[in-house]
Amino acid sequence: MELKEIISGFQGELEEKAAVYEEISAVTRNIILLSKKGIMAVHRDEVEAAQSHVMQMEQTRKRLDTILGLHQDLYTGSVKVAFQEYAEAHVLLSVVTKGSYPDPQELSIPAISYILGLADAVGEFRRRALNCLIDGKLSEAERCLHVMKEIYGELVSLEKAYVLGSDLRRKCDIARRIIDSTMGDIMMEARRSSLQKTVERLEEKIRSLQKDIDKDGLRS
């Protein structure tokens, strides 16, 4: 066959693949957008809104599964990123509202996508911890720190995952620094809170003592 004839024969298939690729790009962008909206809603303590965004994300994900089922060769980097964002949103919402991690089998995503989503979630738990410190919720901030440490501890033990996910080591290094910073922030707030309580108790004692002195002065 002539090369020109061979190349010409590819045109129809390439046009179809290009159209499918464009649809995949649009779907993955929507998944990422809905993931971010869900995460921000969690940070605002708008649980119902977060759940709504996650449900929309799941519906969009089903459309992506249908496309990939017919065009597995188009499982590209954007799909991997979308799955990571998908996992991250589910992890944050589930841990905050239920106190447990989402079942990977129910999410139906590759193990490495779930793992990388966990790594990214460490940053979102730091954000939640800082928001809690601002609102005076020290115990919840400490719970977020515990979750961050738990995730990091489990991820660094997955030696095989470093081969499958080239970004995992970098994400774990970032997570370690984030955890250290969060520990420092919480310790400072705990000390400040303890000092404030000590000062308040001292002021109360002084006021009580002053009342006793005033009473003794009236008697005399």
C-alpha positions, 0 to 999 in steps of 0.5 A: 500500500502507498503511505498516503493511502495508509495515512488517509485511512487513519483520518476517520479513526483519528477524528473520532478519537479526537472528538472522544478526547475532547469529551473526556477533557470536558468530563474530567474538568467537571469532576475536578471542579465539582471536587473542589466545590465539595471540598470548599463546602466541607471547609465552610461546614456546609455538609449538605452542599458538599454532599450535593457536589459529591453526588454530581461528581459521582454522576459525572464520573459514571459518564467518564467510566462509560467513555473509557469502557469504549476507549481504554486507550484514552486513559490519559493523565487528565483522567488520573488527575480527575480520579485523584481529585475524586478520591480526595473529596470523598476522603475529606467528606467521609472523615469529617462527617462519618469519622471513617475513610471511604471504601476504595472498592465502592469508589471503583478507582485504581488503588494508586489514584486512591493513594494519591488522593489520600496524600493530597487530602493531608493539605485539606485537613491542615486547612480544616485544622487552621479554620478550627483554630481560628474558631476556637475548636482546638479539639477538632484541630487536634483530630485533623492532625491525628488524621494527617499523621495517620495518612502519612504513616500508612502511605510511607509504608507502601514501598510498592506504591512509589514505583506505581505513583511517581508523585507519591514520594514528593506528595509524602515529603510535602505532607511531612512538612505540612504536618510539622507546620500544623503541629507547631500551630496547634502547640502554639494555640494550646499554649495560648489557650492554657495561658488564657485560662490560667490568667482568667482563673487568676483574675477570678481569684483576684476579683474574689479576694477584692470582694472579701476585702471590700466586705471586711472594709464595710464591716469595720 
